[in-house]
């Protein structure tokens, strides 16, 4: 397909129209209610005799639940760090592929779509993250990257040119979208930008007969991240292996979360 500087700005088509947004009810309100309930528990529990007598047990149960969640998060993070380290020091990729093929499984049909967004963050942050994607072993073979810019992004056109020139040959497909203001049912923010960009990227890939998405020749895994996320080497190789070892039913209801590390 001929290259485009970025995906066209347009309203959602009728069949892609998002459901009307509720201005007041949000899932984050549930967490806010839970937090407020726990913080104020010394007050309202003291006013209810039955709960007052069980206050110590209640506090111990809440603390135990929180500690258990942190413990499981720590264990899973350590497991995947060790796994990533093993993959990083393993240079025999062909042996890994032969071992996988011996089981009758193959990752050849798997492709990746990675989404990042940018608004007023420094372009250098996004470049650092995208460079980590370009260093992946299958970047040019099976990685497609889309960058979602906001219509109000400062110096937007210059950033589009810089990104296109730097990455147009680094991935299988490289797509830039611009999120317009005042879309019906749209709430300003990163989530709506990412949603818009992902829809446009899928439309773009579906319209490309060489890509193989529209006729089912590929299985597409979608990954999202922040503009300051750094993907470790062979991250997507590990993701493919986890995906291919799942049974057919579990593949379509599993969400992967990589271990998170924060620079100081």
C-alpha positions in Angstrom: 0.0 0.0 0.0 1.2 3.5 -0.6 2.6 5.3 2.4 0.6 8.0 4.1 2.1 10.7 6.4 -0.5 9.7 9.0 -3.9 8.2 9.1 -6.6 10.6 8.0 -8.6 12.6 10.6 -12.2 11.7 10.5 -15.2 11.0 12.6 -16.0 7.4 13.7 -18.0 5.5 11.1 -21.5 4.5 12.1 -20.7 0.9 12.9 -17.7 2.0 15.1 -19.7 4.6 17.0 -18.8 4.3 20.7 -21.6 3.9 23.2 -22.7 7.2 24.9 -20.4 8.1 27.8 -21.8 8.6 31.3 -20.7 11.9 32.7 -20.9 10.8 36.3 -20.4 7.1 36.8 -16.9 5.8 36.4 -15.2 2.6 37.5 -12.6 4.6 39.4 -15.4 5.8 41.6 -15.8 2.3 43.0 -12.1 2.3 44.1 -12.6 5.7 45.6 -15.5 4.5 47.6 -13.6 1.4 48.8 -10.6 3.6 49.9 -12.9 6.2 51.6 -14.7 3.3 53.4 -11.5 1.9 54.7 -10.1 5.3 55.7 -13.2 6.2 57.6 -13.7 2.7 59.2 -12.5 3.8 62.7 -15.4 6.3 62.7 -18.3 4.3 61.4 -17.3 1.0 62.9 -17.2 2.6 66.4 -20.8 3.6 65.9 -22.0 0.1 65.2 -21.7 -2.2 68.3 -21.5 -5.5 66.3 -18.7 -4.2 64.1 -17.0 -2.4 67.0 -16.5 -5.8 68.7 -15.1 -7.3 65.5 -12.9 -4.3 64.6 -9.6 -6.0 65.3 -10.5 -9.0 63.1 -11.7 -6.7 60.3 -8.4 -4.7 60.3 -6.4 -7.9 60.4 -8.4 -9.3 57.4 -7.9 -6.1 55.4 -4.2 -6.0 56.1 -3.8 -9.7 55.3 -5.6 -9.3 51.9 -3.4 -6.3 51.0 -0.2 -8.2 52.0 -1.3 -11.2 50.1 -1.8 -9.2 46.9 1.6 -7.6 47.3 3.2 -11.0 47.9 1.6 -12.5 44.7 2.7 -9.4 42.7 6.2 -9.8 44.0 6.4 -13.5 43.2 5.0 -13.0 39.7 7.4 -10.1 39.0 10.4 -12.2 40.1 9.3 -15.1 38.0 9.1 -13.0 34.9 12.3 -11.1 35.6 14.1 -14.5 35.7 12.4 -15.6 32.5 13.4 -12.4 30.7 16.9 -12.7 31.9 17.1 -16.3 30.6 15.8 -15.1 27.2 18.2 -12.2 27.2 21.3 -14.4 27.6 20.0 -17.1 25.2 21.4 -16.3 21.8 20.3 -19.5 20.0 17.0 -18.3 18.6 17.0 -20.9 15.9 17.3 -23.7 18.5 14.3 -22.2 20.3 12.3 -22.2 17.1 13.2 -25.8 16.3 12.2 -26.9 19.8 8.9 -25.2 19.4 8.3 -26.7 16.0 9.0 -30.2 17.4 5.8 -29.8 19.4 3.8 -29.0 16.4 3.4 -25.3 17.3 4.6 -22.2 15.4 4.7 -18.5 16.0 4.9 -17.7 12.2 1.2 -16.6 12.2 1.6 -14.2 15.1 2.0 -10.5 14.6 2.1 -7.6 17.0 0.5 -4.2 17.1 2.0 -1.8 19.6 0.3 1.4 20.6 1.9 4.5 22.2 0.4 8.0 22.7 1.9 11.5 22.9 0.5 14.8 23.9 2.8 17.4 25.7 5.5 14.9 26.8 9.0 15.5 25.4 9.5 13.8 22.0 12.8 12.3 23.4 10.8 10.1 25.8 8.8 8.6 23.0 11.9 8.1 20.8 13.6 6.2 23.6 10.6 3.9 24.0 10.2 3.4 20.2 13.9 2.7 19.9 13.5 -0.2 22.4 10.8 -1.6 20.1 13.0 -1.2 17.0 15.6 -3.4 18.8 13.3 -6.3 19.1 14.4 -9.4 17.2 11.3 -9.4 14.9 10.7 -5.7 14.6 10.8 -5.6 10.8 9.1 -8.9 10.4 6.1 -8.9 12.6 5.9 -5.6 14.7 3.6 -2.8 13.7 3.7 0.4 15.8 1.1 3.1 15.9 1.6 6.5 17.6 -1.5 8.4 18.7 -1.0 12.2 18.8 -3.6 14.7 20.0 -4.8 17.4 17.7 -3.5 19.9 20.2 0.0 18.4 20.5 2.5 21.2 20.3 4.6 21.3 17.0 2.5 18.3 15.8 3.4 18.4 12.1 7.2 18.6 12.8 7.0 15.6 15.2 5.1 13.6 12.6 7.8 14.2 10.1 10.6 13.3 12.6 8.9 10.1 13.6 8.1 9.0 10.0 11.7 9.6 8.9 13.2 7.8 11.9 10.9 4.7 12.0 9.3 4.2 8.6 11.8 1.4 7.8 12.2 0.0 11.3 8.9 -1.9 11.6 6.6 -3.9 9.4 4.1 -1.1 9.5 4.4 2.3 11.2 1.3 4.4 11.6 0.6 7.8 13.1 -2.8 9.0 13.9 -4.1 12.4 15.1 -7.0 12.4 17.7 -9.4 15.1 16.8 -11.2 17.2 19.4 -14.9 17.1 20.2 -15.7 13.5 19.0 -19.2 12.4 20.0 -19.1 10.3 23.2 -15.4 11.0 23.6 -13.7 12.0 26.8 -10.5 14.0 26.5 -7.5 12.1 27.7 -5.0 9.3 27.0 -7.5 6.5 26.9 -9.7 8.1 24.3 -6.6 9.0 22.2 -5.4 5.4 22.4 -8.8 4.0 21.6 -9.1 6.3 18.5 -5.5 5.4 17.4 -6.1 1.7 17.8 -9.3 1.8 15.8 -7.5 3.7 13.0 -4.6 1.3 13.1 -6.8 -1.7 12.8 -8.7 -0.1 9.9 -5.4 0.6 8.2 -4.1 -3.0 8.6 -7.4 -4.5 7.6 -7.4 -2.5 4.4 -3.9 -3.8 3.5 -4.3 -7.1 1.6 -0.6 -7.9 2.0 -0.8 -7.9 5.8 -3.3 -10.8 6.1 -5.5 -9.5 8.9 -8.7 -9.2 7.0 -8.5 -12.8 5.7 -7.4 -14.4 9.0 -3.9 -15.4 8.0 -2.4 -13.7 11.1 -3.2 -13.6 14.8 -2.7 -10.1 16.0 -1.6 -9.4 19.6 -2.1 -5.8 20.7 0.3 -4.2 23.3 0.0 -0.8 24.8 2.5 1.3 26.8 3.3 4.7 28.0 5.7 7.0 26.0 8.3 6.5 28.7 8.1 2.6 28.8 11.2 0.7 27.8 10.6 -2.8 26.4 13.5 -5.3 27.2 15.1 -7.3 24.4 13.1 -10.3 23.2 10.1 -9.1 25.1 7.8 -10.1 22.2 9.5 -13.4 21.7 8.6 -14.3 25.3 5.0 -13.0 24.8 4.7 -15.2 21.7 5.8 -18.3 23.5 3.4 -17.7 26.4 0.6 -17.1 23.8 1.3 -20.2 21.7 1.4 -22.5 24.7 -2.1 -21.5 25.7 -5.0 -23.5 24.4 -7.3 -21.9 21.8 -9.9 -20.8 24.3 -7.5 -19.2 26.8 -5.7 -17.3 24.1 -8.6 -15.0 23.6 -9.4 -14.2 27.2 -5.9 -13.7 28.6 -4.3 -10.3 29.2 -0.6 -10.1 29.9 1.0 -7.6 32.3 4.7 -7.3 32.2 6.6 -6.6 35.5 7.0 -2.9 36.1 10.2 -1.1 37.1 10.4 2.6 37.8 13.6 4.6 37.4 14.4 7.0 40.2 
